[in-house]
Amino acid sequence: MTASRSFFERDPVELAPLLLGAVLSHQTPEGRVAIRLSEVEAYRGVGEDPGSHANRGLTPRTAVMFGEAAHLYAYFSYGMHTCLNIVCRSAGEASAVLLRGATVVEGIELARVRRGGASDRDLARGPARLAIALGVPLAATGADLLAPPFELRVPSAPVAFATGPRTGVNGAGGGTAYPWRFWIPGDPGVSPYRRHSGAHA
């Protein structure tokens, strides 16, 4: 179903599992690709979440996270990959949900071209792959996900999910104290779990 902006104006730990099964599409001159989300991670804001980019406050990079809900926060990871997040809560309360894994449900031929030889299962299985398959560049940060060229439809009812530590975050903000990774068990779009140091959204 098409959700109003108020649907996204909630704590990311509450919102994240509700996004499982959501379909995000992106229209470009090349065509349209849509993905169904199977794995997400929640990141809170200032002083709440050591694993979050916004934990230490407002910066030029994180300004989008302090803005209106349902906008795109895109960032560059490890100097190589673009990762996509959905901003949530009310404006001024920084937080976001990282899109970690998905399955392409529309435009699979275009996604195959963009992902150059990847298996269909791996087209959007991981945050960087997901961004490439959708054709969303870093420059799209701040875009409204409820308006063209994007469309975001959420499930009419929550799906069954599992939860555990976030990928790529250990030490402060990681481990079992922050079980804010949510996924659909058995879904082919769920990425392999890895632990490393670093902050995400």
Number of C-alpha atoms within 10 A of each C-alpha: 11 14 14 11 16 12 15 24 18 17 20 25 20 12 21 26 27 22 26 25 24 22 23 21 23 20 17 13 5 8 13 18 22 23 27 23 27 29 31 29 28 30 32 26 26 17 11 14 20 23 25 25 25 29 20 14 14 17 12 6 13 21 15 26 33 24 21 21 28 28 24 26 29 27 22 13 14 8 7 8 16 20 25 26 26 28 33 32 26 20 15 15 21 29 36 36 28 25 26 28 30 33 26 27 13 15 18 19 13 17 26 17 12 16 20 11 10 14 10 17 15 22 29 32 25 21 22 20 23 28 22 18 27 27 21 19 16 17 11 14 18 19 17 20 21 19 11 13 13 18 16 22 18 19 15 12 9 13 14 12 15 12 17 16 21 27 22 16 21 19 12 14 23 23 17 11 12 21 17 26 23 25 29 20 14 9 15 16 27 24 20 9 12 10 13 12 14 19 21 23 26
